[in-house]
Amino acid sequence: MNSLKIYSIGKEERDEFKKIEEHLLKISSKYSKISQFHIINRDILKKQSSGNVVEIEESYSTALTKYVRREEFNIILDPLGKEINTDKFANILQENSKINFFIGGAYGFNDDFRREGDMILGLSKLTMSHKIAKVVLLEQIYRALAINNNHPYHK
């Protein structure tokens, strides 16, 4: 059984996205343990209010670097990342029992943090909020797990 961790910049919110996340987490739970971590701290809040993009990216990257584990597979979500199909994504989940996903805030990550990842994954060339990115990621995780467990959902 996979152990998947999703780290995202921002506080946890109780909104319409949360209901979708909970549903996707529930239906995925028979195939994998999925944990979510919402990361926000004073430095991020201070830098976001400054408006300096370089400093904001750095604050996101600094906050998440400590969660990158060399013995685990680390996937950084980025609009400029490699786009793959669902079958390839399913293969990645099948080949790696422990995977960490990283979702940045509004300004994304700096190049130093991108180099920390084993893979830079693009969900779309379109820009989307981190809330939507997380829902898309969770749906794709469920779809990939279904493929790997011969469940017909992916059709």
C-alpha positions, 0 to 999 in steps of 0.5 A: 500500500502506498503512503502519499503525502501532500504538502501545500502552502496555505491554511486549511479551509472549510469550503466547497473544495474541502468536501471534494477533497474529503470525498476523493480521500475517502474513496482512495483510502482503500488503496493508499494512505494519503496525508495532507499537510497545510503549511503556513508560517509568519515568514510566508505571511510577511513575505506575501504582504511584501509583494516581492515575488523572489522573497515569496517563492523563497519563503514557500521553498524554505518552508517545504524543504524540510519535508523533502525526503531523499529516501522517498519520491518527491514530486513538485507540482509546477505549471512548467513541469512535465505533463504526463498521462494518467497511465504514466502517473499510475506507473509512478505510483506503482513504482514508488511506495512513498511519495511526497507531493508539493503544491506551492502558493500563488507564486510557486517555488524557486529554482533551488526547491525545484531541483530538490524534487525527483520530478517536476509535474505539470497538471496543466499549462493553465494557471490554477489556484492551489485549491483546484490543483489539489483537487485535480491531484487527488482525482488523478491519484484516485484514478491511478490507484484504481488503474493499479488495482484493476478497478474500472473507474479509470475508463 
